Amino acid sequence: MTSTTTDSAVHVPARQADRLYHDLLSSAETLEVRGRVRRFADSVVAPAAGRIATGDEVEDGFPADVFEAMAREGLFRIAFPAEAGGLGLERPASATVAAIEELAYHSNSVAAIFDVHCVLAGTALNQGSPGQRQQWMGPLVRGEIIGAFATSEPGSSSDLSPQSVQTTATRTGTGWRLQGRKRWITNAPVADVILVLARTGERLSMFIVPGTAPGLTVGRADRKLGNKGQLTADVVLDGVELPDSALLGAEGGGLKIALSMLTYGRVAIAAAGVGMAQNAFDQMTERLRTREAFGAKLGRFQHWQFLMADRAVQLEAARSLYIKAALRMDQGSTVPEPEAAMAKIAGTSLAVDIARDAVQLFGGLGFTQELGADGMPGPVEALYRDSKVTEIYEGANEIQKWIIARQLLGREVAG
């Protein structure tokens, strides 16, 4: 991991959710986790957020200092049972997605790193055999290793059907040989363990691939519009030899694992969207109260009053949706539909919409990354860039609408 320079403190706007949102769904346990993660995010993530948001994936690399700080704080323990080294919470999914909202409030990159490490890679590994859990879970929960989850490919992303996945796993005398290429794999450039979805005959299986496995290579980090600290890259598997013990779950059971993890991930991304939307909303509220134009505070203009009222309603609904989806997961539903799909659409589209509103309200400063006159960072442009990808990854929002339509009309009609 790379080291970084110390970041300076930043201004954090007043949290309007504390006045407008009355959480009657979350337990005291979840609220305690939310408060703890918020304090951590305000003190550690917020000062690093500007550096992460304006960095270069290739040159600046992974925000190792923040990852290590999350590990020291024990944040990776939130999602897991006590026997895996976790906190053993009664409602782990609810607490995990609340943590993700608080991290995304300041940096969607950090929230995405946490999501892939814990929700995707970690939760999948925790479904493994006793030996697999013993080998991987302790180091992952302590943050001694970094996890990645590799399903997408150059020719298939949302489509994970066996006919679309081109990465193959072939039986050998001692185990398996993996051949193929994965794309857009978060944490790949620094991953110590990668969960790889591969085709085994006519079905899909999931494999645990160490980052040091011979034949495994990771490409250069992608340069993206936003989420600069969320490193993604191609993962090439060229005759990677694995023992039988690398198979996660049953042969042919990989798609079930992948879809279960991605559904959980969609609830997490919904929470991340709400976090970014809340930040933009808070920034706008402060601006409307303090900025004057045409002899009055901007907040005196009815356009902004009505817009903010509409956004407050949408924030209430989006947060309640993701909390409800997480509660269903904590009650045992591995596919909490339609709430997961609804939450993904509501949270992520709202993040994009309010980030756009914020850029418009702040005018030139909203479009600015750094003001040349005094070096002041732009307050909202990173939110605009970072929010867009949430409508795309973990299942594009168009796919989520299809899922809801299937629930409504049935597969025989919706397909």
C-alpha positions in Angstrom: 0.0 0.0 0.0 1.2 3.5 -0.7 1.5 6.3 1.9 0.1 9.8 1.5 0.5 13.2 2.9 -1.6 14.5 5.8 -4.8 16.2 4.7 -6.2 19.4 6.2 -9.6 19.7 7.9 -12.5 20.8 5.8 -15.8 22.5 6.4 -18.7 20.1 6.9 -22.2 21.6 6.4 -25.0 21.1 8.9 -26.7 17.8 8.5 -30.3 18.5 7.4 -31.2 14.8 7.8 -30.9 15.2 11.6 -33.7 17.7 11.5 -35.9 16.3 8.7 -35.5 12.5 8.8 -36.9 10.7 11.8 -35.6 7.1 11.6 -38.2 4.9 13.2 -37.0 1.8 11.4 -33.4 1.4 12.5 -32.5 -0.3 15.8 -30.4 1.4 18.5 -27.6 -0.9 17.5 -27.7 0.4 13.9 -28.0 4.0 15.0 -24.9 3.6 17.2 -23.0 2.3 14.2 -24.2 5.1 12.1 -23.0 7.7 14.6 -19.7 6.0 15.0 -19.0 5.8 11.3 -20.1 9.5 10.9 -17.6 10.6 13.4 -14.9 8.6 11.7 -16.0 10.0 8.2 -16.0 13.6 9.4 -12.5 13.3 11.0 -10.7 11.0 8.5 -12.6 10.7 5.2 -13.6 14.4 4.8 -10.1 15.7 5.0 -8.9 13.2 2.4 -12.0 13.5 0.1 -10.7 16.3 -2.0 -7.3 14.7 -2.6 -9.1 11.4 -3.6 -11.7 13.1 -5.8 -9.1 15.1 -7.8 -6.4 12.4 -7.9 -5.2 10.3 -10.8 -5.9 6.6 -10.5 -2.7 5.6 -12.3 -0.3 8.1 -10.6 -1.8 8.5 -7.1 -3.2 5.0 -6.7 -5.2 3.5 -3.9 -6.0 5.6 -0.8 -4.2 3.2 1.5 -4.2 5.6 4.5 -8.0 5.7 4.6 -8.3 2.0 4.2 -5.8 1.4 7.0 -7.7 3.9 9.2 -11.0 2.0 8.5 -9.2 -1.2 9.6 -7.9 0.4 12.8 -11.3 1.7 13.6 -12.8 -1.8 13.1 -15.2 -0.7 10.4 -14.7 -3.9 8.4 -16.1 -5.8 11.4 -19.6 -4.3 11.0 -20.8 -6.6 8.3 -19.8 -10.0 9.8 -20.7 -12.4 12.6 -18.6 -12.8 15.7 -17.2 -16.2 14.6 -15.7 -14.5 11.5 -14.1 -11.8 13.6 -17.0 -9.4 13.1 -19.1 -7.4 15.6 -21.9 -10.0 15.6 -24.6 -7.5 15.2 -28.3 -8.5 15.3 -28.9 -6.5 12.0 -25.6 -6.6 10.2 -27.0 -5.6 6.7 -28.8 -2.5 8.2 -25.7 -1.4 10.0 -23.4 -2.0 7.0 -25.5 0.1 4.6 -25.9 2.8 7.2 -22.1 2.9 7.4 -21.9 3.1 3.6 -24.2 6.1 3.5 -22.0 7.9 6.0 -18.8 7.1 4.1 -20.3 8.1 0.7 -21.4 11.5 2.2 -17.8 12.6 1.9 -16.3 10.1 -0.6 -18.1 7.7 -2.9 -14.7 6.2 -3.7 -14.2 5.2 0.0 -17.7 3.8 0.2 -17.2 1.7 -3.0 -13.9 0.3 -1.6 -15.7 -0.6 1.6 -18.6 -2.1 -0.3 -16.5 -4.4 -2.5 -14.2 -5.4 0.3 -17.0 -6.3 2.8 -20.3 -6.7 1.0 -19.2 -8.5 -2.1 -15.9 -10.2 -1.4 -16.2 -10.6 2.3 -19.8 -11.8 2.4 -19.1 -14.2 -0.4 -16.1 -15.7 1.4 -18.1 -16.0 4.6 -20.3 -18.5 2.8 -17.3 -20.8 2.1 -16.2 -23.9 3.9 -14.8 -23.8 7.4 -11.3 -24.0 5.9 -11.9 -21.2 3.5 -13.3 -19.0 6.2 -10.4 -19.8 8.5 -7.9 -18.9 5.8 -9.4 -15.7 4.5 -12.0 -14.1 6.9 -9.7 -13.1 9.8 -7.2 -11.2 7.6 -10.0 -9.6 5.5 -12.0 -8.4 8.5 -8.9 -7.0 10.2 -8.0 -5.2 6.9 -4.7 -7.1 6.6 -5.7 -8.1 3.0 -7.9 -6.4 0.4 -10.7 -8.2 -1.4 -12.1 -7.9 -4.9 -15.1 -9.4 -6.7 -14.7 -10.3 -10.4 -17.9 -11.0 -12.4 -17.9 -8.4 -15.2 -16.1 -9.0 -18.5 -15.4 -6.9 -21.6 -18.4 -8.5 -23.3 -20.7 -9.0 -20.3 -21.5 -6.9 -17.3 -25.1 -6.8 -16.3 -25.7 -10.1 -18.3 -24.2 -12.9 -16.2 -25.8 -15.7 -18.0 -23.6 -18.8 -18.6 -23.6 -18.1 -22.4 -22.3 -14.6 -21.9 -19.5 -15.3 -19.4 -16.4 -16.2 -21.3 -14.0 -16.9 -18.5 -13.7 -20.7 -18.1 -12.7 -23.1 -15.3 -11.6 -26.5 -16.5 -10.9 -29.5 -14.3 -7.3 -30.8 -14.0 -5.9 -33.7 -12.2 -5.3 -31.6 -9.1 -8.0 -28.9 -9.3 -8.9 -26.2 -11.8 -7.4 -24.1 -14.6 -8.9 -20.6 -15.1 -8.7 -18.8 -18.4 -10.3 -15.5 -19.3 -10.5 -11.7 -18.7 -12.5 -9.7 -16.2 -13.1 -5.9 -16.5 -14.0 -3.0 -14.2 -12.8 -4.9 -11.1 -12.8 -2.7 -8.1 -9.7 -3.0 -5.8 -8.0 -5.2 -8.4 -4.7 -3.4 -8.5 -4.2 -3.9 -4.8 -6.3 -7.1 -4.2 -4.8 -9.9 -2.2 -7.8 -12.2 -3.0 -10.2 -12.0 -5.9 -13.5 -13.9 -6.1 -13.8 -14.9 -9.8 -17.0 -16.1 -11.6 -16.2 -18.6 -14.3 -18.1 -21.0 -16.6 -17.8 -24.7 -15.6 -19.5 -26.6 -18.4 -23.0 -25.2 -18.9 -23.1 -23.5 -15.5 -21.2 -20.9 -13.5 -19.0 -21.4 -10.5 -17.2 -19.1 -8.1 -13.5 -19.4 -7.3 -11.2 -17.9 -4.7 -8.1 -16.7 -6.5 -5.1 -15.4 -4.5 -3.6 -12.1 -5.8 -0.2 -13.8 -6.2 -1.5 -16.8 -8.2 0.8 -17.6 -11.2 -0.9 -16.7 -14.4 -2.9 -13.9 -12.8 -2.1 -10.4 -14.0 -3.8 -7.1 -13.3 -3.8 -4.3 -15.9 -3.2 -0.6 -15.4 -5.9 1.2 -13.4 -8.6 2.7 -15.5 -8.8 6.5 -15.7 -12.5 7.4 -15.0 -14.8 10.4 -14.9 -15.2 10.1 -11.1 -14.6 7.8 -8.1 -10.9 8.4 -8.6 -10.0 6.5 -5.4 -12.0 3.4 -6.4 -9.3 1.7 -8.6 -10.7 -0.5 -11.3 -8.7 -2.6 -13.8 -8.7 -5.7 -16.0 -7.9 -9.0 -14.4 -6.4 -11.5 -16.8 -6.4 -15.2 -15.9 -4.0 -17.0 -18.2 -3.9 -20.7 -17.2 -4.3 -19.9 -13.5 -4.0 -23.3 -11.6 -6.1 -23.6 -8.5 -6.6 -26.5 -6.1 -10.0 -28.1 -5.5 -10.3 -26.1 -2.3 -10.5 -22.9 -4.3 -14.0 -23.6 -5.4 -16.4 -21.5 -3.3 -19.6 -23.4 -2.6 -20.9 -26.1 -5.0 -19.8 -26.5 -8.6 -22.4 -24.7 -10.7 -23.5 -22.6 -7.7 -21.6 -19.5 -8.7 -24.4 -17.6 -10.3 -26.5 -17.9 -7.1 -23.7 -16.6 -5.0 -23.0 -13.7 -7.5 -26.6 -12.6 -7.7 -27.0 -12.8 -3.9 -24.0 -10.6 -3.4 -24.9 -8.2 -6.1 -28.4 -7.8 -4.7 -26.8 -6.9 -1.3 -24.5 -4.6 -3.3 -27.4 -2.8 -4.8 -28.8 -1.9 -1.4 -25.4 -0.7 -0.5 -25.1 1.4 -3.6 -28.6 2.8 -2.9 -27.2 3.9 0.5 -24.2 5.5 -1.1 -26.4 7.4 -3.5 -28.4 8.7 -0.5 -25.2 9.8 1.2 -24.0 11.8 -1.8 -27.5 13.2 -2.3 -27.6 14.3 1.3 -24.2 16.0 1.0 -25.4 18.0 -2.0 -28.7 18.8 -0.3 -26.8 20.1 2.8 -24.4 22.2 0.7 -27.4 23.7 -1.1 -29.2 24.5 2.1 -26.2 26.3 3.5 -25.8 28.2 0.2 -29.4 29.2 0.0 -29.3 30.6 3.6 -26.1 32.6 3.1 -25.7 33.6 -0.5 -27.4 36.9 -1.7 -28.5 37.9 -5.2 -30.7 40.7 -6.3 -30.9 42.1 -2.8 -32.2 38.9 -1.1 -31.0 35.5 0.1 -31.2 32.9 -2.6 -33.5 31.0 -0.4 -36.1 33.7 -0.8 -36.7 32.7 -4.4 -39.7 30.3 -4.8 -37.9 28.2 -7.4 -35.3 27.1 -4.9 -37.8 26.7 -2.1 -40.0 24.4 -4.1 -37.1 22.4 -5.5 -35.6 21.8 -2.1 -39.0 20.7 -0.7 -39.3 18.2 -3.5 -35.8 16.9 -2.9 -36.4 16.6 0.8 -39.4 14.4 0.1 -37.3 12.3 -2.3 -34.5 11.9 0.2 -36.9 10.7 2.8 -38.3 8.1 0.5 -34.9 7.0 -0.8 -33.4 6.5 2.6 -36.5 4.6 3.9 -36.4 2.3 0.9 -32.8 1.2 1.4 -33.3 0.8 5.1 -36.4 -1.4 4.4 -34.5 -3.5 1.9 -31.7 -4.0 4.4 -34.2 -5.0 7.1 -35.6 -7.6 4.8 -32.1 -9.0 4.4 -31.5 -9.1 8.1 -34.8 -11.0 8.4 -33.4 -13.7 6.1 -34.3 -12.6 2.5 -31.3 -13.1 0.2 -33.2 -11.3 -2.6 -35.3 -8.6 -1.1 -37.2 -7.6 -4.2 -38.7 -5.3 -5.2 -37.2 -3.1 -2.5 -33.6 -3.6 -3.5 -34.3 -2.6 -7.1 -36.5 0.3 -6.0 -33.9 1.5 -3.5 -31.1 1.3 -6.1 -33.1 3.5 -8.6 -34.3 5.9 -6.0 -31.0 6.5 -4.2 -28.7 6.7 -7.3 -30.9 8.7 -9.6 -31.5 11.2 -6.7 -27.8 11.5 -6.2 -27.3 12.5 -9.8 -30.3 14.9 -9.8 -29.3 16.8 -6.6 -25.7 16.9 -7.6 -26.8 18.6 -10.8 -29.0 21.0 -8.8 -26.0 21.8 -6.6 -23.8 22.6 -9.5 -26.5 24.9 -10.9 -27.0 26.7 -7.6 -23.3 27.3 -7.0 -22.9 28.6 -10.6 -19.3 29.0 -11.7 -18.1 27.8 -8.3 -20.2 24.7 -8.8 -18.4 23.9 -12.1 -15.0 24.6 -10.5 -12.6 22.0 -9.2 -10.2 24.6 -7.7 -10.5 28.4 -7.8 -7.4 29.9 -9.2 -7.6 33.1 -7.1 -7.0 31.4 -3.8 -6.9 27.7 -4.4 -10.3 27.1 -2.8 -11.7 23.7 -3.8 -15.0 23.6 -5.6 -17.7 22.4 -3.1 -19.8 20.1 -5.3 -18.2 19.2 -8.7 -16.9 15.9 -7.3 -20.4 14.9 -6.2 -21.5 15.5 -9.8 -18.8 13.3 -11.2 -18.9 10.6 -8.6 -22.7 10.1 -8.5 -23.1 9.1 -12.2 -21.5 5.7 -11.9 -24.0 4.6 -9.2 -26.7 4.5 -11.9 -24.5 2.1 -13.9 -22.7 -0.4 -11.7 -24.1 -3.2 -9.5 -26.8 -3.6 -12.1 -27.7 -0.6 -14.3 -30.9 1.2 -13.3 -32.6 0.0 -16.5 -32.0 -3.6 -15.2 -33.6 -2.6 -11.9 -36.7 -1.4 -13.7 -36.9 -4.7 -15.5 -36.7 -6.5 -12.2 -39.6 -4.4 -10.8 -41.6 -5.0 -14.0 -41.0 -8.8 -13.6 -42.3 -8.5 -10.0 -45.4 -6.6 -11.2 -46.2 -8.5 -14.4 -44.6 -11.8 -14.0 -41.8 -13.4 -16.1 -44.3 -14.8 -18.6 -45.1 -11.2 -19.6 -42.0 -9.2 -18.8 -39.5 -11.8 -20.0 
